């Protein structure tokens, strides 16, 4: 609802909503790619693909146990090293 009100204010002033709210607060936005799965090799492949497409960050969605998540993290590090921030 709040955004709809700001949108209406921007339209009534004939300006972009972000300008009506005080202007842009940053020049760019850092993107990440969400990765996940049940097998460490599969998740590592997704991380490798993300790096190949220029992503600097990934968000790993772990639905398995902590041990499996640790195994996935180790596989990612083994596969891509320090190419992510």
C-alpha positions as CSV (number, residue, x, y, z in Angstrom):
1,X,0.0,0.0,0.0
2,X,2.8,2.4,0.9
3,X,4.5,2.0,-2.5
4,X,1.1,2.6,-4.3
5,X,0.7,5.9,-2.4
6,X,4.3,7.0,-3.4
7,X,3.5,5.9,-7.0
8,X,0.4,8.0,-7.0
9,X,2.4,11.0,-5.6
10,X,5.0,10.6,-8.3
11,X,2.4,10.4,-11.0
12,X,0.6,13.5,-9.7
13,X,3.9,15.4,-9.7
14,X,4.8,14.0,-13.1
15,X,8.1,12.6,-11.8
16,X,9.6,9.1,-11.1
17,X,8.6,7.6,-7.7
18,X,12.2,7.5,-6.5
19,X,12.5,11.3,-7.1
20,X,9.3,11.9,-5.2
21,X,10.8,9.9,-2.4
22,X,13.9,12.1,-2.2
23,X,16.0,10.9,-5.1
24,X,18.1,7.8,-5.8
25,X,20.3,6.7,-2.9
26,X,22.8,4.7,-5.0
27,X,24.0,4.6,-8.6
28,X,24.0,0.8,-9.0
29,X,22.7,-2.4,-7.3
30,X,24.9,-5.4,-6.7
31,X,23.2,-8.6,-8.0
32,X,23.6,-12.2,-6.8
33,X,22.5,-15.5,-8.2
34,X,20.5,-17.9,-6.0
35,X,21.8,-21.5,-6.1
36,X,20.7,-24.6,-4.4
37,X,20.0,-28.3,-4.8
38,X,20.5,-31.6,-3.0
39,X,23.8,-32.7,-4.4
40,X,27.1,-30.9,-3.7
41,X,28.4,-31.4,-7.3
42,X,25.1,-29.9,-8.7
43,X,25.4,-26.8,-6.4
44,X,29.1,-26.4,-7.3
45,X,28.2,-26.5,-11.0
46,X,25.6,-23.8,-10.4
47,X,28.2,-21.6,-8.6
48,X,30.6,-22.2,-11.5
49,X,28.0,-21.1,-14.0
50,X,27.2,-18.0,-11.9
51,X,30.9,-17.0,-12.0
52,X,31.0,-17.6,-15.8
53,X,28.1,-15.2,-16.2
54,X,29.9,-12.5,-14.1
55,X,28.1,-12.8,-10.8
56,X,30.4,-11.8,-7.9
57,X,28.0,-13.2,-5.2
58,X,25.8,-16.2,-4.8
59,X,23.2,-17.0,-2.2
60,X,23.1,-20.7,-1.4
61,X,19.7,-22.1,-0.4
62,X,20.3,-25.0,1.9
63,X,17.4,-27.3,2.5
64,X,19.5,-30.2,3.7
65,X,21.3,-30.8,6.9
66,X,24.1,-28.6,8.2
67,X,26.6,-31.4,7.3
68,X,25.3,-31.5,3.7
69,X,25.5,-27.7,3.5
70,X,29.1,-27.8,4.7
71,X,29.8,-30.4,2.1
72,X,28.2,-28.2,-0.6
73,X,30.3,-25.2,0.5
74,X,33.5,-27.2,0.4
75,X,32.7,-28.5,-3.1
76,X,32.0,-24.9,-4.3
77,X,35.4,-23.7,-2.9
78,X,37.1,-26.7,-4.4
79,X,35.5,-26.0,-7.8
80,X,35.7,-22.2,-8.1
81,X,38.2,-21.2,-5.4
82,X,38.1,-17.5,-4.5
83,X,36.4,-16.2,-7.6
84,X,33.4,-15.1,-5.6
85,X,33.4,-12.3,-2.9
